[in-house]
Amino acid sequence: MKNILITGAAGFVGTALLKELSSKFAVTGTYCTSKPIVHGGFSLNYRHMDLNDESNIQDVCNDIKADVVIHAAAVTERSLIPLRLRRYHQINGEGTARLARRAACANPGVHFIYLSTVDVYGETPAQIPAGEGALCAPSTDYAKSKYRGEKEIVSLYDQGLLRAVTVLRLAPLYDRKEKRILRRRVMAPFCNIYVRYGSGNQRFSALALPNFVAFVSFLLRYGDAQGMSIYNVCDERPYRFHDVCEVLRGERNAGNSLCLPIPSGLVYAGITLAGLVWPRRRQWFRASYRKLCSDRVFDCGRMRKTGFTPSHSLQYILSGGER
């Protein structure tokens, strides 16, 4: 039975992976601040790990000697405070390198799976849909730090320290209970009003949490744990903003069902003005505009070539399982 270490097991993604994989493999999850409280009868193994503490990482890796490390831990919160911005690179970049080195020292044959993001392509990819070979031009601090993490493990692979590396570039994740990433695209900030930016026909890729968990499970069972692989991971088809709005408005307790049309030119004017008022956030405002008013579609053909087909869609997930 494979021995698997999942970092960030207290988070949205890590918790789902831990619960799914614990019934099939010997799995240990790590947490940084407080040990998760598990409900539903699950018996899960946890270890404390601080990615800034080399000694702590070494102890955990030497004790577990994982065959597979799924690195889901990351700093994700938005901030403009310099010390917090530095944490992006300390954890997402340098911390990834520390973990990969120690995991490889404990087990030279370890398969290192790194959870990255499609944001490494930038807010307006040079080609649509963007494949794994597209130019990476991350614009936000979070995306830059995740891309740095990618480069750290690629460097360790090139040096021969890591023999098996899989990079999963995830589209924005959602499930029935966690829909913030969807609501940000179709709801006005700070109020419960649906909006349609421009025509509403802009398309974007997203990733249902069950599709992601199923793909990781598929790779662990059938994937070739050798060499370097990079996959875009998203639902089979992209979604139009208009369709997302209609699905959310159709939910029970959806609140105000009013949908307010906002011309894209007005959005751009507002973003420009906001950038003048808060110059430190100008880059973030521009990135938000591109996400709202441009297509952001990613090619998951390489994922499908493994033999895996994502079976869940936004409509299926939000309808509670009714196709």
Secondary structure as the mmCIF struct_conf table of DSSP 4:
data_model
#
loop_
_struct_conf.conf_type_id
_struct_conf.id
_struct_conf.beg_label_comp_id
_struct_conf.beg_label_asym_id
_struct_conf.beg_label_seq_id
_struct_conf.end_label_comp_id
_struct_conf.end_label_asym_id
_struct_conf.end_label_seq_id
STRN STRN1 ASN A 3 THR A 7
TURN_TY1_P TURN_TY1_P1 GLY A 8 ALA A 10
BEND BEND1 GLY A 11 GLY A 11
HELX_RH_AL_P HELX_RH_AL_P1 PHE A 12 LEU A 21
TURN_TY1_P TURN_TY1_P2 SER A 22 LYS A 24
BEND BEND2 PHE A 25 PHE A 25
STRN STRN2 ALA A 26 TYR A 31
BEND BEND3 CYS A 32 SER A 34
HELX_LH_PP_P HELX_LH_PP_P1 LYS A 35 VAL A 38
BEND BEND4 GLY A 40 GLY A 41
STRN STRN3 ASN A 45 HIS A 48
TURN_TY1_P TURN_TY1_P3 LEU A 51 ASN A 52
HELX_RH_AL_P HELX_RH_AL_P2 GLU A 54 ILE A 64
BEND BEND5 ASP A 67 ASP A 67
STRN STRN4 VAL A 68 HIS A 71
HELX_RH_AL_P HELX_RH_AL_P3 PRO A 82 ARG A 87
HELX_RH_PI_P HELX_RH_PI_P1 TYR A 88 GLY A 95
HELX_RH_AL_P HELX_RH_AL_P4 THR A 96 ALA A 106
TURN_TY1_P TURN_TY1_P4 PRO A 108 GLY A 109
STRN STRN5 HIS A 111 THR A 117
HELX_RH_3T_P HELX_RH_3T_P1 VAL A 118 TYR A 121
BEND BEND6 GLU A 123 THR A 124
BEND BEND7 ALA A 126 PRO A 129
STRN STRN6 ALA A 130 ALA A 130
TURN_TY1_P TURN_TY1_P5 GLU A 132 GLY A 133
BEND BEND8 ALA A 134 ALA A 134
HELX_LH_PP_P HELX_LH_PP_P2 LEU A 135 CYS A 136
BEND BEND9 THR A 140 THR A 140
HELX_RH_AL_P HELX_RH_AL_P5 ASP A 141 ASP A 158
TURN_TY1_P TURN_TY1_P6 GLN A 159 GLY A 160
BEND BEND10 LEU A 161 LEU A 161
BEND BEND11 ARG A 163 ARG A 163
STRN STRN7 ALA A 164 LEU A 170
HELX_LH_PP_P HELX_LH_PP_P3 ALA A 171 PRO A 172
STRN STRN8 LEU A 173 TYR A 174
BEND BEND12 ARG A 176 LYS A 177
HELX_RH_AL_P HELX_RH_AL_P6 ARG A 180 VAL A 186
STRN STRN9 MET A 187 MET A 187
TURN_TY1_P TURN_TY1_P7 PRO A 189 PHE A 190
BEND BEND13 CYS A 191 ASN A 192
STRN STRN10 TYR A 194 TYR A 197
TURN_TY1_P TURN_TY1_P8 GLY A 198 SER A 199
BEND BEND14 GLY A 200 GLY A 200
STRN STRN11 ARG A 203 PHE A 204
STRN STRN12 LEU A 207 ALA A 208
HELX_RH_AL_P HELX_RH_AL_P7 LEU A 209 TYR A 222
BEND BEND15 GLY A 223 GLY A 223
BEND BEND16 GLN A 226 GLN A 226
STRN STRN13 GLY A 227 VAL A 233
BEND BEND17 GLU A 236 ARG A 237
STRN STRN14 TYR A 239 ARG A 240
HELX_RH_AL_P HELX_RH_AL_P8 PHE A 241 ARG A 249
TURN_TY1_P TURN_TY1_P9 GLY A 250 GLY A 250
BEND BEND18 GLU A 251 GLU A 251
TURN_TY1_P TURN_TY1_P10 ARG A 252 ASN A 253
STRN STRN15 CYS A 259 ILE A 262
HELX_RH_AL_P HELX_RH_AL_P9 SER A 264 VAL A 277
BEND BEND19 TRP A 278 TRP A 278
HELX_RH_3T_P HELX_RH_3T_P2 PRO A 279 ARG A 281
HELX_RH_AL_P HELX_RH_AL_P10 ARG A 282 CYS A 293
BEND BEND20 SER A 294 SER A 294
STRN STRN16 ARG A 296 ARG A 296
STRN STRN17 PHE A 298 PHE A 298
HELX_RH_AL_P HELX_RH_AL_P11 GLY A 301 LYS A 305
TURN_TY1_P TURN_TY1_P11 THR A 306 GLY A 307
HELX_RH_AL_P HELX_RH_AL_P12 LEU A 314 LEU A 318
TURN_TY1_P TURN_TY1_P12 SER A 319 GLY A 320
BEND BEND21 GLY A 321 GLY A 321
#
